[in-house]
Amino acid sequence: MNLYKYVSDNINKKLGFNANLEVPKNRDFGDFSTNAAMVSAKKLGKNPRELANEIMPKLQELDFVENVSVAGPGFINIKIKDDFILQNATAPKPLKAEKPLVIDMDYGAYNVAKSLHIGHFRTSIVGDTLNRIFRFVGHKPISYNHMGDWGRSMGLVIAWFQKLHPDWPFFQENFDSNGDYSAYTVSAKELNTYYPSAATLAKQDETFMEKARVITAELQRGHPGYTALYNMYMPISLASMNDTIKKLNILPFDNDLGEKNAAKYENQVEKILRKKNLLVKSDGAEVIVVKKKDDTAPMPPMMFRNSRGACPYDATDIMAIYYRKITDNPDKIIYLTDSRQSLHFEQLFRVAELADLFPAKDLEHIGYGTINGKDGKPFKTRDGNAAELDDIIELVKEAVDMRVQESGKQLDKDTIDAIALAALKFNDFMHSLSSDYIFEPNSVTSFEGKTGPYILYTAVRLNSVLKRATGKIVLPNGYTLTSEERNLLIEIMDFEHTLLSAYENRATDMVANYAYDLCQLVNNFYHNCPILREDIDDKTKAGRLYIARLAFDTLATVIDLMGLKIPQEM
């Protein structure tokens, strides 16, 4: 039940106007409050507190209201009946949206022949959790790993292959497309070094860079040897990507389709752009002018084809919109990337609007902040490179293992992995998506405070109580709530409202903060309301087990939405 919406709708109906309903931090005086009297008093020419006293009797008539009181200059506090809370508190269930939307979600965006690094972390885990949230609230998200698999990066990779293996048949003029080349392969570990190595050399050697540019254009035109080589290393790279995202417990992408797939629609998109007279010659290249008369900030044109005839990622992003329109026909397309790419997406959305490919209002870019080291700069390894994601995961696992050993506990590998996963992901979720934050492995692995291990520990504690219970768990008639039980149930009833707010605001921190608030109330309930102790009577025991079950089911749902796993013990 969405308690907030239920109370708000009924109050508005009773009063005949929309009152602003708030949830006070201190619920000792009421479960909800409204400043309706203060807002309306000026229009009616009345004193706010006097008007509040006139409104009170109307609100008291609502069958779910226990009592109403006035505080300060005219705030109205509303307390909900215990019986209403007990009868309507339920475990979360997937919602049905009034108008289900098809939402294409572009996150991941991994680069072929390159290990996932810390820059891929937020797009991966936040995209995954938003995907889960969208599904839960009743929409149909379609996730895309839009890979860097067709632009200059592929030219660099193939040029590096040729540098290391010049005798391989892929580089011979008489290459036979029907030959058996299964003996020519590399390991994922080796492959993941190719692009970084080639990119470093290209910065220092213009001849090598020029070679990569030529190879890129020839690959895109269908060079048989380069195509066969691409088809050899592409599955190896994709398997490596999938190994990393499995460690992060991320749902498999619905589509691993990158720039190459989008490039298939080059002719169709070019035809549309030419018909609209949007392509303009510029130094041998073709660009699309997107600057508007009222722009005050720089707005450069978007590249469609460079002077060598190759399509850069700008162009394939346009083609990807076309592809998604003709296949998924989505209501919205959402991109999740580093906020530093905001200019690119502003250009892209303008092109989509100009070409009538997709309404700009239904294209959305969610930009996230960077993960920084102690120096406040983007987190890097000691050699100055972006830290590989696998290494970060291992770093946190080691920190968790160390804490467990220091505590004298013995936990198996799966449990250590689950705790490390929670430590790493929850630390990210609790920060606002748009903000930067400092990453420090030891602080995120604490079992206390606002951390992932604390969330899991609370779930494990509840589950332990429930596993020791015998018989069917049902709510006994005439059960009387304590303040701790009452506060916990109201928080459970706030789940739906929180999740819908997280959906509307694309805010994973709302989910994380809800999980933490729920855990605090669970632990307060656990400490002050003994359940299975021998001196607890059967009715009280049954009521508290019922509440514990609701709390666990709610917390387990939130944990799953964050892509975390609950271990058996901690």
C-alpha distance (Angstrom), angle and dihedral (degrees) to the residues before:
residue distance angle dihedral
M1 . . .
N2 3.79 . .
L3 3.80 95.7 .
Y4 3.80 94.0 -178.3
K5 3.82 93.0 54.1
Y6 3.80 92.8 43.5
V7 3.80 93.3 52.2
S8 3.81 93.3 41.4
D9 3.83 94.4 49.1
N10 3.79 92.9 48.6
I11 3.79 94.3 46.7
N12 3.80 91.9 48.9
K13 3.79 91.1 49.0
K14 3.79 91.2 49.0
L15 3.79 95.0 48.1
G16 3.79 96.4 39.1
F17 3.79 94.4 -128.2
N18 3.79 138.2 65.9
A19 3.80 111.3 -86.3
N20 3.77 121.6 -165.2
L21 3.80 106.9 -116.3
E22 3.79 118.8 -157.2
V23 3.80 135.1 -174.0
P24 3.84 108.7 -133.3
K25 3.80 118.4 -139.3
N26 3.78 89.4 -133.0
R27 3.79 109.7 50.2
D28 3.80 94.8 -175.3
F29 3.80 89.5 102.7
G30 3.79 98.7 37.2
D31 3.78 146.4 -23.8
F32 3.80 92.3 -122.2
S33 3.76 136.9 13.0
T34 3.77 135.6 -163.0
N35 3.78 135.0 -163.4
A36 3.81 91.0 -155.4
A37 3.79 92.3 125.8
M38 3.79 93.2 50.0
V39 3.82 91.9 49.4
S40 3.80 94.7 46.1
A41 3.81 98.7 39.8
K42 3.79 96.1 78.9
K43 3.82 92.9 50.5
L44 3.80 90.9 48.9
G45 3.81 94.8 41.5
K46 3.80 92.4 -122.4
N47 3.78 137.4 129.7
P48 3.86 107.9 -96.7
R49 3.79 95.1 -133.0
E50 3.81 92.8 47.1
L51 3.82 89.9 49.4
A52 3.81 89.7 49.1
N53 3.80 89.6 55.7
E54 3.81 89.0 51.8
I55 3.83 91.3 50.9
M56 3.81 94.3 47.4
P57 3.84 97.7 77.2
K58 3.82 91.1 51.4
L59 3.80 92.0 53.8
Q60 3.80 91.2 45.0
E61 3.81 88.1 61.9
L62 3.80 91.6 65.8
D63 3.82 107.6 105.4
F64 3.83 94.7 -133.4
V65 3.82 94.8 51.8
E66 3.81 118.1 100.7
N67 3.79 97.1 -175.8
V68 3.80 142.7 -24.0
S69 3.80 128.0 -144.6
V70 3.79 138.3 178.5
A71 3.78 122.4 -128.8
G72 3.80 134.7 -175.6
P73 3.81 117.4 -21.4
G74 3.81 93.2 -13.3
F75 3.80 113.3 -44.5
I76 3.80 112.0 149.8
N77 3.81 116.2 -143.4
I78 3.80 119.3 -157.6
K79 3.79 126.2 -162.4
I80 3.81 120.4 -162.7
K81 3.81 122.4 -136.3
D82 3.79 115.8 -101.7
D83 3.81 92.3 -133.4
F84 3.79 90.3 54.8
I85 3.81 90.5 51.4
L86 3.81 93.2 48.2
Q87 3.79 94.1 47.9
N88 3.82 96.2 45.6
A89 3.80 104.4 37.6
T90 3.80 106.3 105.8
A91 3.78 138.8 162.9
P92 3.83 114.4 -92.0
K93 3.77 119.1 -89.2
P94 3.83 128.6 -174.5
L95 3.80 110.6 -86.2
K96 3.78 131.0 -128.6
A97 3.79 114.0 -129.5
E98 3.81 116.9 -138.5
K99 3.80 87.9 -131.4
P100 3.82 110.9 19.2
L101 3.80 111.3 -146.7
V102 3.78 129.9 -151.1
I103 3.81 103.2 -133.8
D104 3.79 121.8 -171.7
M105 3.81 108.4 -151.7
D106 3.79 119.0 -159.8
Y107 3.80 110.0 -165.2
G108 3.79 135.9 129.2
A109 3.80 94.2 46.8
Y110 3.80 91.9 -179.1
N111 3.79 124.0 -174.4
V112 3.79 119.4 -119.7
A113 3.82 115.8 -119.8
K114 3.78 92.1 18.0
S115 3.80 131.1 96.0
L116 3.77 117.8 -114.5
H117 3.79 108.5 -101.2
I118 3.78 136.1 -166.1
G119 3.81 90.3 -83.3
H120 3.82 87.6 67.6
F121 3.79 93.7 52.0
R122 3.79 101.7 85.1
T123 3.79 96.1 40.3
S124 3.82 89.0 51.4
I125 3.79 102.1 46.8
V126 3.81 97.7 33.6
G127 3.80 91.9 45.4
D128 3.79 89.4 50.1
T129 3.81 93.9 49.6
L130 3.81 92.7 46.2
N131 3.81 86.9 49.9
R132 3.82 89.5 53.8
I133 3.82 92.2 45.6
F134 3.81 92.8 49.4
R135 3.81 90.0 51.9
F136 3.80 92.8 46.8
V137 3.82 94.2 52.4
G138 3.80 90.9 51.7
H139 3.79 108.3 -93.4
K140 3.80 131.0 120.5
P141 3.80 110.9 -120.4
I142 3.82 119.0 -172.8
S143 3.80 111.5 -159.5
Y144 3.80 124.0 -146.0
N145 3.78 130.3 -166.4
H146 3.82 94.6 -157.7
M147 3.79 97.0 -161.9
G148 3.77 128.7 -156.4
D149 3.80 92.9 -121.9
W150 3.78 108.0 130.0
G151 3.81 114.2 37.7
R152 3.78 133.0 77.1
S153 3.80 91.1 -55.0
M154 3.81 87.8 70.3
G155 3.79 90.5 49.0
L156 3.79 88.8 53.6
V157 3.82 92.4 48.2
I158 3.81 93.4 49.9
A159 3.81 90.9 45.4
W160 3.81 88.1 53.9
F161 3.80 91.0 49.6
Q162 3.79 88.5 53.1
K163 3.81 91.3 48.2
L164 3.83 91.6 53.2
H165 3.82 98.6 34.1
P166 3.83 107.9 26.9
D167 3.80 91.5 157.4
W168 3.80 95.4 58.6
P169 3.81 112.0 116.4
F170 3.82 94.3 -121.8
F171 3.80 89.1 79.2
Q172 3.82 97.7 48.1
E173 3.80 121.0 106.5
N174 3.81 91.7 -133.1
F175 3.82 93.9 53.2
D176 3.82 111.7 161.6
S177 3.80 111.1 -142.4
N178 3.81 90.6 -160.6
G179 3.82 95.3 55.7
D180 3.79 126.5 112.2
Y181 3.80 109.4 -109.1
S182 3.79 99.2 163.5
A183 3.81 90.7 120.9
Y184 3.80 90.7 64.9
T185 3.78 108.3 82.8
V186 3.80 143.9 118.0
S187 3.79 135.0 -147.1
A188 3.79 120.5 -100.1
K189 3.80 89.8 -116.2
E190 3.80 91.7 56.1
L191 3.81 94.0 41.3
N192 3.79 91.9 54.0
T193 3.80 89.5 62.4
Y194 3.81 94.6 55.1
Y195 3.79 102.5 79.2
P196 3.85 96.0 43.1
S197 3.82 90.5 47.4
A198 3.79 93.2 47.0
A199 3.81 93.2 46.1
T200 3.81 90.9 51.6
L201 3.80 92.3 50.3
A202 3.82 92.4 45.8
K203 3.81 90.5 58.3
Q204 3.80 89.5 56.9
D205 3.81 101.3 34.3
E206 3.80 117.9 51.5
T207 3.81 91.0 -173.1
F208 3.80 90.7 59.2
M209 3.81 90.6 45.7
E210 3.79 91.1 51.5
K211 3.81 89.7 50.3
A212 3.82 89.7 52.9
R213 3.80 90.5 50.5
V214 3.80 91.7 52.5
I215 3.82 92.2 46.5
T216 3.82 90.2 50.3
A217 3.80 92.0 55.3
E218 3.83 92.4 44.5
L219 3.81 92.4 48.6
Q220 3.79 90.1 51.9
R221 3.81 89.7 50.2
G222 3.82 90.7 54.5
H223 3.81 105.5 -97.3
P224 3.86 100.9 -173.6
G225 3.82 97.5 -142.4
Y226 3.80 95.3 46.1
T227 3.81 89.9 44.9
A228 3.81 91.8 53.2
L229 3.80 91.1 47.8
Y230 3.81 90.1 49.0
N231 3.81 90.1 50.8
M232 3.81 89.0 52.6
Y233 3.80 99.3 52.5
M234 3.81 99.4 32.8
P235 3.87 96.1 76.6
I236 3.81 90.3 45.5
S237 3.79 91.2 54.7
L238 3.80 93.4 44.3
A239 3.81 91.3 52.1
S240 3.81 89.2 51.1
M241 3.82 90.6 52.0
N242 3.79 91.0 49.7
D243 3.81 92.2 50.4
T244 3.81 89.6 58.0
I245 3.79 97.0 45.4
K246 3.82 89.7 49.2
K247 3.79 87.7 58.9
L248 3.80 87.5 55.1
N249 3.83 91.0 49.4
I250 3.78 91.5 -123.5
L251 3.80 120.2 163.0
P252 3.82 112.1 -106.8
F253 3.79 112.3 -96.8
D254 3.78 114.6 -104.3
N255 3.80 87.3 -137.4
D256 3.81 131.5 22.3
L257 3.79 92.5 -166.4
G258 3.76 122.1 140.7
E259 3.77 141.1 167.5
K260 3.81 94.2 -48.6
N261 3.78 93.0 60.3
A262 3.79 91.2 46.6
A263 3.82 91.2 49.5
K264 3.82 89.8 64.5
Y265 3.80 86.3 76.0
E266 3.80 96.0 53.1
N267 3.82 94.3 112.8
Q268 3.80 94.7 48.2
V269 3.80 92.8 48.2
E270 3.80 93.1 44.0
K271 3.80 89.6 52.8
I272 3.82 90.3 53.4
L273 3.80 92.9 47.5
R274 3.83 92.9 48.5
K275 3.78 91.9 47.9
K276 3.81 87.9 54.5
N277 3.84 90.5 45.6
L278 3.80 90.1 -124.7
L279 3.82 99.9 133.6
V280 3.80 114.5 92.0
K281 3.82 127.8 -175.2
S282 3.80 114.7 -119.7
D283 3.84 122.5 172.0
G284 3.79 92.0 -32.8
A285 3.80 93.0 -45.8
E286 3.80 130.2 97.5
V287 3.78 119.0 -125.1
I288 3.80 139.5 174.4
V289 3.80 116.9 -128.9
V290 3.81 109.7 -136.8
K291 3.81 101.6 165.5
K292 3.80 114.9 121.9
K293 3.79 127.0 -149.0
D294 3.79 92.7 -113.7
D295 3.84 95.5 49.2
T296 3.78 112.2 122.4
A297 3.81 97.5 175.7
P298 3.83 121.8 66.5
M299 3.80 112.6 -82.8
P300 3.81 111.2 -179.3
P301 3.81 121.7 -163.9
M302 3.79 120.1 -94.1
M303 3.81 118.3 -111.5
F304 3.79 116.0 -123.8
R305 3.81 100.2 169.6
N306 3.79 128.3 3.8
S307 3.81 126.0 -135.6
R308 3.83 91.2 -91.2
G309 3.78 92.3 55.9
A310 3.82 95.9 -107.4
C311 3.80 123.4 131.7
P312 3.82 114.8 -125.0
Y313 3.80 123.3 -149.3
D314 3.81 89.8 -91.1
A315 3.79 89.0 66.7
T316 3.79 96.1 43.0
D317 3.81 89.3 52.7
I318 3.81 87.8 58.0
M319 3.81 89.8 48.2
A320 3.81 90.7 48.2
I321 3.80 90.0 58.3
Y322 3.80 88.9 52.0
Y323 3.82 91.3 48.8
R324 3.81 93.2 49.6
K325 3.78 91.8 46.7
I326 3.82 93.6 54.6
T327 3.81 95.0 41.3
D328 3.83 110.0 31.8
N329 3.82 97.7 17.3
P330 3.83 87.6 -154.5
D331 3.77 126.2 -164.7
K332 3.80 89.8 -139.5
I333 3.80 138.4 12.5
I334 3.80 116.0 -152.5
Y335 3.80 125.3 -167.4
L336 3.79 122.5 -163.2
T337 3.81 115.7 -163.2
D338 3.77 143.9 129.6
S339 3.82 108.2 -58.1
R340 3.80 88.8 -122.1
Q341 3.82 87.5 77.1
S342 3.80 92.9 62.6
L343 3.82 93.5 109.2
H344 3.81 91.5 55.2
F345 3.79 91.8 53.4
E346 3.80 92.7 45.9
Q347 3.81 87.1 55.5
L348 3.81 92.2 45.4
F349 3.79 94.1 50.0
R350 3.79 91.1 49.3
V351 3.81 91.3 52.2
A352 3.82 90.6 49.4
E353 3.81 89.2 52.8
L354 3.82 95.2 44.9
A355 3.81 91.8 49.1
D356 3.82 94.0 43.2
L357 3.80 88.4 -123.4
F358 3.79 95.4 129.6
P359 3.83 135.6 -14.1
A360 3.81 109.8 -96.7
K361 3.81 90.1 -139.7
D362 3.79 89.0 65.0
L363 3.80 94.4 50.0
E364 3.78 114.9 86.3
H365 3.78 133.7 -174.5
I366 3.80 117.9 -161.5
G367 3.78 108.4 -163.4
Y368 3.78 120.9 -162.6
G369 3.79 132.8 -160.5
T370 3.78 126.8 -113.1
I371 3.80 129.9 -92.9
N372 3.79 107.0 -122.9
G373 3.77 138.3 -165.1
K374 3.79 125.4 -127.3
D375 3.81 89.1 -79.2
G376 3.80 90.1 63.2
K377 3.80 92.5 -114.7
P378 3.84 126.0 113.4
F379 3.81 108.3 -67.5
K380 3.80 112.0 -97.1
T381 3.77 138.9 166.3
R382 3.80 121.3 -102.8
D383 3.82 90.3 -93.2
G384 3.80 90.0 58.4
N385 3.81 97.6 -107.2
A386 3.80 126.9 125.1
A387 3.80 107.4 -88.0
E388 3.81 113.4 -108.5
L389 3.79 113.3 -114.4
D390 3.81 93.3 -129.4
D391 3.81 88.8 55.7
I392 3.82 91.7 49.9
I393 3.81 90.5 51.3
E394 3.80 90.8 50.3
L395 3.80 90.9 46.7
V396 3.80 91.2 56.7
K397 3.82 92.2 44.4
E398 3.81 89.3 54.6
A399 3.81 90.7 49.7
V400 3.83 90.8 50.5
D401 3.80 92.0 46.7
M402 3.79 89.9 51.6
R403 3.81 92.1 51.5
V404 3.79 91.6 48.3
Q405 3.81 91.8 50.6
E406 3.81 90.9 48.5
S407 3.82 89.5 53.2
G408 3.81 91.3 53.6
K409 3.81 93.1 -119.8
Q410 3.79 126.5 134.0
L411 3.79 114.5 -143.1
D412 3.80 127.9 171.5
K413 3.80 124.7 -117.0
D414 3.81 95.1 -100.1
T415 3.80 90.6 54.6
I416 3.81 92.2 47.7
D417 3.80 88.9 49.6
A418 3.82 91.9 50.1
I419 3.81 92.5 49.4
A420 3.81 92.3 46.9
L421 3.80 90.7 49.1
A422 3.81 91.0 51.9
A423 3.80 91.8 46.0
L424 3.78 92.7 51.7
K425 3.80 99.6 41.8
F426 3.80 100.5 37.5
N427 3.80 90.2 51.3
D428 3.79 87.5 60.1
F429 3.79 96.8 42.4
M430 3.79 94.8 53.9
H431 3.80 90.2 61.9
S432 3.77 121.1 79.4
L433 3.79 107.0 -99.2
S434 3.79 93.7 -125.0
S435 3.80 93.8 52.1
D436 3.80 129.9 87.9
Y437 3.79 117.6 -127.8
I438 3.79 139.5 -170.0
F439 3.79 116.6 -111.9
E440 3.80 117.3 -145.8
P441 3.85 115.8 165.1
N442 3.81 97.7 -152.2
S443 3.81 95.8 53.5
V444 3.82 95.2 49.2
T445 3.81 93.1 53.3
S446 3.81 96.3 60.2
F447 3.80 114.0 126.2
E448 3.80 89.8 -144.2
G449 3.77 133.6 61.4
K450 3.77 127.6 19.2
T451 3.80 97.5 -18.5
G452 3.79 139.8 120.1
P453 3.82 94.2 -112.1
Y454 3.82 89.5 55.4
I455 3.82 89.7 54.0
L456 3.81 91.9 50.1
Y457 3.81 92.9 44.1
T458 3.80 90.1 55.9
A459 3.81 91.5 50.9
V460 3.82 91.7 47.4
R461 3.82 90.3 50.0
L462 3.81 92.5 52.2
N463 3.78 92.1 45.1
S464 3.80 90.9 51.1
V465 3.81 90.7 56.4
L466 3.80 92.5 47.8
K467 3.81 93.2 49.1
R468 3.80 90.3 54.2
A469 3.81 92.9 51.4
T470 3.79 119.4 99.7
G471 3.79 127.9 -148.2
K472 3.77 131.4 15.8
I473 3.81 116.6 -37.8
V474 3.82 109.9 -129.1
L475 3.79 134.8 152.4
P476 3.83 110.6 -102.6
N477 3.81 119.2 -132.4
G478 3.79 117.4 -97.6
Y479 3.79 95.4 14.7
T480 3.81 114.9 173.5
L481 3.79 118.8 -144.6
T482 3.79 127.2 -134.5
S483 3.80 117.6 -144.3
E484 3.81 90.5 -104.9
E485 3.80 92.2 52.2
R486 3.77 91.7 44.5
N487 3.81 94.7 51.2
L488 3.79 91.1 48.0
L489 3.81 93.4 51.2
I490 3.79 92.4 48.8
E491 3.81 89.2 52.2
I492 3.80 89.2 50.8
M493 3.80 88.9 51.7
D494 3.80 89.2 52.7
F495 3.82 92.2 62.2
E496 3.80 96.5 93.4
H497 3.80 93.5 47.1
T498 3.81 90.7 49.2
L499 3.79 93.6 48.1
L500 3.80 93.4 49.2
S501 3.80 89.2 49.4
A502 3.81 89.7 50.0
Y503 3.80 88.9 51.2
E504 3.80 94.4 48.1
N505 3.81 92.9 46.5
R506 3.84 96.9 36.3
A507 3.79 84.4 -128.5
T508 3.80 118.4 154.2
D509 3.81 89.2 175.3
M510 3.82 88.5 69.4
V511 3.80 89.3 60.2
A512 3.81 92.7 46.2
N513 3.81 93.1 48.0
Y514 3.79 90.5 47.8
A515 3.82 89.7 52.4
Y516 3.79 90.5 51.3
D517 3.82 94.4 46.7
L518 3.79 90.0 47.6
C519 3.82 91.1 50.6
Q520 3.79 92.0 51.1
L521 3.80 90.4 53.4
V522 3.82 91.1 44.6
N523 3.79 91.4 53.7
N524 3.79 91.7 45.4
F525 3.81 87.9 52.3
Y526 3.82 91.3 46.0
H527 3.81 93.7 52.2
N528 3.80 97.7 42.3
C529 3.79 102.0 34.4
P530 3.84 110.3 51.5
I531 3.79 111.8 -156.5
L532 3.78 114.5 -175.8
R533 3.79 99.4 25.0
E534 3.83 113.2 129.3
D535 3.81 94.6 -119.5
I536 3.83 92.8 57.7
D537 3.80 113.2 103.0
D538 3.80 119.7 -124.5
K539 3.80 96.2 -108.8
T540 3.80 93.4 51.6
K541 3.80 90.7 44.1
A542 3.81 91.4 51.8
G543 3.82 93.0 47.8
R544 3.78 93.1 49.0
L545 3.79 93.0 46.6
Y546 3.80 88.1 52.1
I547 3.81 90.7 52.5
A548 3.81 91.3 44.7
R549 3.80 89.8 53.0
L550 3.82 92.0 51.8
A551 3.79 90.6 47.0
F552 3.80 93.5 49.7
D553 3.81 93.4 47.0
T554 3.80 90.6 49.7
L555 3.79 94.2 46.1
A556 3.82 91.4 45.4
T557 3.81 89.3 53.2
V558 3.80 92.0 51.1
I559 3.81 91.2 46.5
D560 3.80 90.3 51.8
L561 3.82 91.4 49.1
M562 3.80 87.5 57.1
G563 3.79 90.3 50.5
L564 3.80 94.0 -114.7
K565 3.81 129.8 138.6
I566 3.81 127.6 -133.0
P567 3.82 111.5 -135.4
Q568 3.80 122.6 -146.4
E569 3.80 93.1 -117.1
M570 3.78 142.4 4.1
